[in-house]
Amino acid sequence: MRGLLIKFMIVLFGLVAGGTASANEKATEEQAVAFVKKGVEYYKKNGKEKALAAFSDPNGEFVKGELYFFVYGANGDGIVLAHGQNQKMIGKQLLDMKDVDGVYLIREANKIAVSPEGKGWVSYKWPNSITKALEAKKSYIERVGDIWIGCGIYK
């Protein structure tokens, strides 16, 4: 019986340690792009209203660790339409928001979104919501309809 209990504790410890390690792993560029593409398809299939609600649900399928969406209109007004980690940002005008180095990240992201290609990367520094440290961040932006969806990774 004691041997069975020890084996159970080892397995349990392995599951807990394994879960913690994977939660702390940094996302990759490929994962961010695939995540945004999933959001684009969801938007096309379900429409703007349902998509924005889903993208803003912190417990939904569009928030996975450090991967979450921030969504703006492609009209360039800088108003947050959806945010997967901070619903208090929805409706705020953030066009003039800068990082610590003076990068106007929303302006830069919007330039990418309204470019002929309609997609690309923007780099800036941002507080990591998981570690709370200021880190270099790179976000993939893609326009769909009259919005653009962004999702970033920490480097």
Buried (B, 14 or more C-beta within 10 A) or exposed (E): EEEEEEEEEEEEEEEEEEEEEEEEEBBEEEBBBBBBBBBBEBBEEEEBEEBBEBBBBEEBEBBBBBBBBBBBBBEBEBBBBBBBBBEEBBEEEBEEBEBEEEBBBBBBBBBBBEEEEBBBBBBBBBBBEEEEEEBBBBBBBBBBEEBBBBBBBBE
